[in-house]
Amino acid sequence: MSEFVPDRVVVISDFSKVLGGASKLAVLQADLLQARGIPVTFFCGDDGETLAQGITSVALDGHRLLESKKLSAALNGLWNTNAKVALSQWINKNDTPRTIYHVHGYHQTLSPSVLASLRAVRDRVVMHAHDYFLACPNGAFFDYPAGTTCARRPMSRACVTHNCDKRSYAQKLWRTSRQALQNKARRALCPEVTTIMIHEGMRDYLFRDGADGPITVVPNPAEPLLESPVKADRNRDIIYVGDIHSYKGVELLARAGRQAGVQIRFVGAGHDLATLKKSYPEHKFDGWQDRDGLRRVLTGARLLVSPTLGPEPFGLAPAEALLSGIPVLLSDSMLLCPEIVKLDMGRGFAAGDCNSLAVMLGLLKGDDPLVGRLSLNACNRADCLSLKLEDWGDALLAVYAGMQTRGTVRIQPTK
């Protein structure tokens, strides 16, 4: 572990509640650092009331964009002046040369305006790329109407004039405006700002024209869901865990399961759950499950399927399943797919291809020796895909230490 200990880490996140991957890791980081005796300030767009004791907060008590009035949501989503002023004031009053600013998310409540405040401390800013929002207006490099990965250059004419948004072209144009503001604010932080990617494969998406500052890869943390690994070849359940949304490939999976004569057990909730249940009644639907409920489901798992259609940078469900000895079948659009297949812990299929998925479902349903080998390999090799919680904390402190050795660049805070 690095010997560098920050005076304080300011965690910047839209939410202090766990409402997705980015907010989950922001809260987890705050808890880990606080447990190590490192002071933490959590700067968030919501109320900050659920944070652990000992973590101070600067909470703006705002609402996520979809819950706000249309006009205020549109304006604040582009540039939230209150967030910018609040962060600048905190920096003016509290900053020290060993204070680190770690940005996890700002697209739901805070807006890119917080980046303008961070220009004052840009040599001590970390931007954590949990997704593709640093480059792509919709954050996913995914064409939602077409249901395919998008290869257009972000913010090019071809990008701006194409409707890839899940809601409307007007929403796409709004996202493009926000992206332009974000890009300008980020350029003012470069080349000092440090970017953390959660997978090396994100580099080609985020930095097509080369890096604009220091970049490091820190895999996400994951822990086994089960106390002891399952013997997957003795189990029968083929399981999906996650959001029930079409862009996650759930309809494709249901259709492929029908084609292969394989029942799928869907665990999760989401916008398309009711439609999926009506259209594919032969499958099983458990709904959303807490951690204990998920453990009960996974004790009978033979296989976990991740059929996502777009280039997802990390999948927590596959990582946790593998650590519990459960093989995975995942689309080749997932960045983890080549590593998992190479380590013989699972199999891949062509993203969006129902026939390819159906063939693999049929194979893995019936081949006990193959599933047994994949399960054993998962038990022995899965820990190379993710980090243990304490190792993740060590890795973040090592990133901070590396920032300190570059020297300091400090300008006056913005007003």
N, C-alpha and C positions, 0 to 999 in steps of 0.2 A: 504494500500500500504506500501511496505517496506520503511524504512527511509534511507536505503543505496543508495547512489548516486555514480556511478562509475566516475572516472576521465575521462574515455573515453571508448567507446565500439568499438572494431575493428570487423566489420562484414566481414566474409570471405565467398566469393561466386564465383562460376564460372562466373556468369553473373551479371552485374548491370542492365540489361534489364530484363523484365518479359518474360521468355521463358519456364515457367513451375512452378509447385507448390513451389519448394524450392527457386527459384530466386524471385518469387512473395513475399514470406514471408520475405526473406532477405531484399528486398527493402522496404517493409512495415515496418519492424522493424526499419530500419535506419530512415525512415520518422517519426515514432512515437517517437523515442528517441530524435531526433534532435528537434522536436516540444516541447519537455519537457526541452530543454536546456542542454541536455547531449551531449557532443562532440562525433561525430561519424567519424571513418575512414572506408571507404569501400575498402577492398582489393579484387580485382577481376581480372579475366583473360581476360576480354574484354576491351573496351576503357573507360568505366566509364562516358561517356558523358551525359547520361540521368539522372544522379542523381540529386536530389533536391538541390537547392542553400543552402550552409552552410555545406553540407556534403563533407568532403575531401575524396580524393580517391588515392589509389595506384593501378594504372591500367596497366596491362602488355600488353594490346593491342593484345592479341592472338585470335585464332579462335577455335571454337568448333572442336572436333576431326573429325567429318564427313566432315568438310569443309577444312581440312588440307591435305597436301600431305601424302601419306600412310606411308612412312618411318618416317617422323617427327612426325606424329600423333601417331604412334605406340610407339616411344621412349618417347615423351613428355607425352603421356597418362600414361605411366608406372611411370615415374619419371621426372618431370619438374624441372630441376636444376635452371633455371632462377626464377621460383616462390619461390623455397626454399631460394635462396640467397636474393631475394627482401624482403621477409617477415623477415628473420633473420636480415637484415640491419635495417628494420623499428623498430624491437624490440630493437635492440642494441641502437638505437638513441632516441627512444621515450617512451619506456615502463616506467610505474610507478606501485607501489604496488596496485593501485586500478584501473588498466586498465584490462578490460575483453575482451577475445577473443572468438567470437561466430562463429562457423563453420557451415555453411548451406550446402555447396556443393563444391566438388573439383574433380569430376569425368569427367568433360567435358573439362576443360582448365587447371586447376591448378595442378591436380594429387595428390597422397598421399604424395608427397615430402613436402607439407606445414606442415604436422604433425611433421616432423622432426624438423622444426624450432620452433614449439610450445612446444617442450620438455622443453625449457628454462622457460616457464611460465605455466607449466602444471596444477598448482593448480588453475588457473584462466581461464581455457579453457572449453567451452561448445560445445559439438557436438550434433547438432540437427538432429535426425533421422527422416527424412521425408519419407524414404523408408527403404529398407532392405539391403542397400549396406554395412552397418557395418558388416554383416555376410555373405551375399550371393553374389557370383561373378556377377550375372546378375541383382542384386538389387531388385528382385521381388518374389523370391521363386516360380517361375513359369516356367514350361516346355513349351516353346513356340511351338516347333514342335508338341507336344502332346496336347496342349491346356488345360493343367490341372495344378493344384497346385503341386509343387514339395515337397516331404517329405524327400528327401535325406539330410543327415548331410552335411552342407557346408564344402567344402575343403576335404571331405573324398574321398577315392578311388572311391566309387560309384558316387560321385559328379563329380570328375575330369574327369572320363572316360565316362561320359554321355553327349551327346550334347543336351543342353537345350536352346541354344542361338537362337535368332530370325534370325540371319544371317548365321552363319556357325560354325562348330566345331573348326576351326582355331581361330575364334573370341572368342569362349568359352575358349580356352587355353590361349589366351592373357588376357582375363578377370581374369582367375585364377591366372596368374602371377601377375597382378596388385593387386589382393586380398591378395596374400601372402606378397607383399610389404606393403600394407596398414595395414595388421594385425600386422606385425612386428613394424611398426611405431606407431600404437595405443598402443601396449603393453608397449612401452617406456613412454607413457603418464599415464598409469594406476599405482596405483588406484586413482590418484588425479582427472583425467578428469571427468567432469560431463556430463552425457548423458540425453538429453531431448527426450522422446518418445511422439508421438502425440496421442497414444492410448495405454491403458494398455495391450491390446491383442498382441502388438508387442513383449512383453517381451519373450514369449515362442519361437519366431522366432529368436530374436537377441541374447538372452542369455540363450541358452539351458543348459549350464554348470554352470550357476550362474552369477551374476553381476560381472563386473570387475572394478567397481567404483560406485560412487553415481548415481542413476537414479531417474528422476522425470518425471511425466506425465503432459504435458501442451497441452490441446486440441487446435486445430487450431482456429483462429478467423473466424467468418462468420457473415454476415449481411443480413437482408431480402432484396431480390431483388426488392420487390414491396413495395410501400408506405403503402398499406393496404392489408391484407390477402384476397385471393380469396375465394369464396364459390365454392369449387372444384366440388361438386355434381351437380352444374348447368352447368359445362363446359364439353366439349367433347374431347379435344385434349389429346392424350397420347404421351408423349414427352421424347426423349432422348437428353441429352446435354453433349457434350464432344468430345474427339478425335474419329474420325472415323477410328479405327484400329480394326482388327479382335480380338486381345487379349482383347479388351474392351467388347467383346461379342456382337458387333453390328450385325454381320451376324446371330447369334443365335436369337437376338431380331427380326430382319426382318423376319426370317423364322417362328418364333413363332407367330408373328403378322399375317402372311399369314394363318397359321394353324387355328388361332382363329377368322379370319375374322375381324381383328382390324387394322386400319391404324395407323402407327407409324410416328410421326413427328420428323425427325432427325435434330438436330441443332449442327453444328460443321463441321470441315474439317479434312482431314487426308488421309493417304496413300490408304485406301480402299474405299474412297467415290465413285469414278467412277464405280468401280465394283459393289458396293452395289446398286447404282442407276440403273445400267443396269439390274441386276438380279432381283430387286424387285421394278419395276416401280409403283406399287400400293401405295407405301409409299410416304410421302412428305419429301423433302430435302431442308432445308433453308440455308445450308452452314454456314460458320462462321458468328457470330453476335457479335457486340460490346455490351456494357452493356445496352444501350438503346434498341437495337434490341432484346436482350434477354428478357428484361422487356415486350416488346410488345408481344412476343411469349407466355410468361408465364401467361399473364392475361387470356388466354383461356385454361389454363392447368387443366386437371382433375387428372392427374397422371404423375409423373416423374419416369422413369425406369432406373435403373443402373444395367446392366446385366454382369458386369465385371467377368471374368473367374478366376482371381487369388485373393489372400488375400490382397486386397487393404486396407491400414490402415485408410484412411480417404477419404471421398468423399465430395468435396466442393459443387458440384451441388445438391446432396441430402440434405445437411445441409441448403443451401440457400433456396431450394424449401420448406422444412418443415417450415422454419421461415416465409414463405409467405403463409402458410396454404395449401400447395400442398402435398398430400400424396405421398409416394414413394413405389415402388416395386423394391426390390434389391436382388441380389444373396446372398446366405448364406455364400459365401466366403468373403464378405466384413465384416470387423471387426465391423462396426456400426450396422450390421443387427440385432443381438439379442436385442440390446437396443431399436431399433426402433420398432421392433415387440412387445417387452414387454410393451412399452409405448403406443401401439395401435395407432401408427402414420402411419403405413404402413404394408406391407406384404413382406415375403421372398419367395424365390423359390430355388430349388436345382441348384447350379451353374453348367452351361453347359447342363442342362436338358431342351430340347425344349418343351417336353410335359408339364412339371411342369410349365414352364413360360407361355405357351399358356393357360393353365387352369386358372392361376391367371389373365392373361390379360382379358379373357372372363368374369370372375367373376367381376372384378373391372370396366369393361366397363358398365355392366348392373345393378349393385347394387347401386342405388343412396343413400339409407339410410346408407349403410356401408361406402361409400366414404365420405358422409357428416360427419359421426362420426370421421373417420380418420383425416379429414380436421380440425375439431374443436380441436381434441386432439393435432394436430401439432401446431396449434396456441398457445395452452396453455402450451405445454411441450417441444417444440423443442429446447429451449434455453439451455437445459442441455447437449446437444451434442457438443456445441462449445462455444467459448468465444466472448464477444463483444470486439471490437478493443482495447479500453482503458483497459479492464480487462486483455487482453492478454499482453499488455505492462506491467501492474502491476505484472503479474505472472512471466515474464522474470526477472524483477528487484528483485523479491523475490528469484528467483533461484540464482542470483548473490549475494544477501545478505547472503544466506545460504553457499555459497562457501567461503565467507570471514570469517565466524565463525569457519571454520575448521583449521585456521592457515595458514601459508604460507610455501611453499616449493619452493625454487628457486635455480636453478643451472645456470652455465654460458651459454649464448646462443651458439648454434652451429654455426660454421663458414662455 
